[in-house]
Amino acid sequence: MVMVLLAAVMWGTTGTARALAPADATPLAVGAVRIAIGGAVLVAIALARGTLLSRRWPAGAALLAAAAVAIYQLAFFEGVARAGVAVGTILTIGSAPVFAGLFSWIALRERPGTRWVIATAIAVLGLVLLVVPTGVALDPRVALLPLVSGAGYALYATSSKHLLREGDSVAVAAIAFGGGALLLVPVLVASDLRWVAQPRGAAVALELGLVATVLAYLLFTRALTRLPVSWGATLTLAEPVTASLLGVLLLGEILSPMQLAGAAFVLFGLLALATARPAS
């Protein structure tokens, strides 16, 4: 659980990092560069460990994991650009536990327990309080991309859990993000990447690629070997709280008393889950 929470804090930096990137860095280009760097490093680590090519991986699950990575990355960064850092992150991660509970129940037979349902409901209520004062969540056009990203994330987690039945967690992360990087090559080719050569652009790309991708997903994938997918997705609700705090501290965004209460609800829900034992 600590691994997932640490990963969630790292993911909470992605929206702020995107906002601090040079003005000519488009959301799609930022997402593609992040996965290109993270995927390349993860593949290199897995190859050095000798775990990536040592077995036959289920082709369907591997392709699904890679496609899910590509989809949720592009949808997330474009959604954050349209909805704002706090709201975009909240809608994405707030919807992910619901999708994850459904997908893992169907595909992995991981039936969510009562404790998970209650804790997730409390945390999602907190996310609603965080979003409602802005009014953005009422616009379906703004909400659609973050929701697609949340579904993509849940699909990635579910397919990765399936791959973990076959082998090493580092190799599974490399398959998902290495494959996702290959799928995003057309986006890289079509994008103006001159912003990466700027000091600020390079710093953003490295933070997103190495910290928010390589380190965070190594922790998360390792945690999935011991946690149900639905639990992992709910614990990542620490991400929007991190994003909201960074939005206030670094970007000048303002949270109302209701939004602060929402953050408290999220933390209470996470605490309720973190003090329980997983059903599987």
Order of alpha helices (4+ residues) and beta strands (2+ residues): alpha-alpha-alpha-alpha-alpha-alpha-alpha-alpha-alpha-alpha-alpha-alpha-alpha-alpha
